[in-house]
């Protein structure tokens, strides 16, 4: 709540917004952009962690396919597994971006990275 512009809170209060309305129309919209940034970062780390764990312990999955393909020099399967992993990460990132653009229509498109 420290990063929220006090002018927005005061303006909403002047128009009669109280607790629930302030939360819905001022505080929540101001907090959602950092939440989505954290969600994108956490999602990418979760994919990397899942593949890393599969490299070490799993019998099935993309990580174990990468490891087995690397051990047996099956480069065609290795490239397929790495491409599938990259595609999965890209699709999840695009899904969160699309959800963000739907829920945050006020966010400047040029400011997104």
Helices and strands as residue ranges (DSSP letters): H 6-14, H 19-22, I 23-27, H 28-56, H 62-71, H 75-103, G 109-111
